[in-house]
């Protein structure tokens, strides 16, 4: 920060800071249409909630442990955490230089030009759309199973889809309230996940510690204790399942136009979210793994839920409600990120009927049409996925997770690779980036780039080759769209680069009365 020209203006009024952030955004040819109201905790929460340590563990901890054995915690988690920190650090550095709602799309466009941005943006939107389906569908399944046991009804297609519709609908509706609720939800979600993790760890320590197994059990590749046959590929697959908890660190970057002082707060939110997930997650899952077998049956439901609720008994419903709420927060954050990605593409004329999806509500300052389009698309994809599972006997979680990792990891790798190879463009952008890695930037960038490509290929190989086929269809559609809308997209970017201050002021005039959050 001292080496940069960035001024934090921490001792100035809210209006002065807002004006500085607005003029900084105007330099990219973009008008301040979204309202700024996210602070440091809310920016952190945007990424932390998408990663969703509690929600991801509730779905995938049991399968990962049963597949790869306890070594997926002792060895697998630290490996994934360290490489994911390299990815988040590399992305955070770019986000500090390009603090817009476009996120991955604008990073690639700024470093490599229109076409790189086009493909990175659409792959990113496809990955986040699939992630929204994965989060809400698995959450609906867990909620339906737990509620049926709690309230004594028979779960079925009707109850499952009722939960699914309720999750999608309430998350979309909550975005209409505006930036104040958005900031509060992101902050509350971060606190809730941290408190739940502490409560679960404390309960396990108090009730069942020293646990069922000794600590060195976490470092055994032989998982015969669990009744499964372990090998290197099983360990790799189990480790990749746990990697879901590190997907979504870039979410804070897509809230750049809604964050106060985004060149500092956004990169810190991205990096620290991965760091906190790494530390808290290892402690939580290690205690759970060592307590496995204390009155639990992995084949009888979610292993995570059984272990989390076992120590609390009377307070079990409260803990279960907290886990359900954490799952809702995760879907809410994923929907927000996906809608901002669509909004940024549409604003640059990079989507069909862009004028519709680029509109921002003058009342709430939210891209409400983009939000509802992503919601409708997510519900449609959930139905299609359910149909495909029924026809082809696919595993919905494995297929969707493989598709998410393939699309998002390639989308993440594009701007990181461009940063490494287009040093001339990066040096110009870096001059305005106060959050820098210095001499660590290049080695961490190459580590992140190789890791992203390897894990994308491994996810397809280990989980579902159908995910590669689905991604190929997406790429084919994006290529066709590029022929149809590429010229218009190029004109949109050129118009933004030539936009005068007076034109930007006219665009902002509709929103000026509410933009400062007052």
HUTAMO-V614782 format. One line per field, one symbol per residue. psi: psi as a letter, one per 40 degrees, with the letter a starting at -180 (. if undefined). A space follows every 10 residues. Layout:
psi=???
//
This chain:
psi=ddeiehhdfd eiiddddddd dddddddeeh igdihhehad dddddddddd dgddddddde dddddddeie eddddddddd dddddddddd dddddddggi edbddddddd deiddddddd dddddddddd dddddddddd dddddddddd efihiadddd dddddddddd ddddedeadd dddddddddd dddddddddd dddddddeie idiidedefh ehfddefihi addddddddd deedeehede dddefdeehh fdeddddddd dddddddddd ddddddddde ehegfihdee ahdddddddd edcdeddddd dddddddddd dddddddddd dddddddeff ihfdddeeih hedefigddd dddddddddd dddddddddd defihddddd dddddddddd dddddddddd dgdddddddd dehdgiebee dddddddddd dddddddddd dddheddddd dddddddddd ddddeddddd dddddddehi dddddddedd eddedee.
//
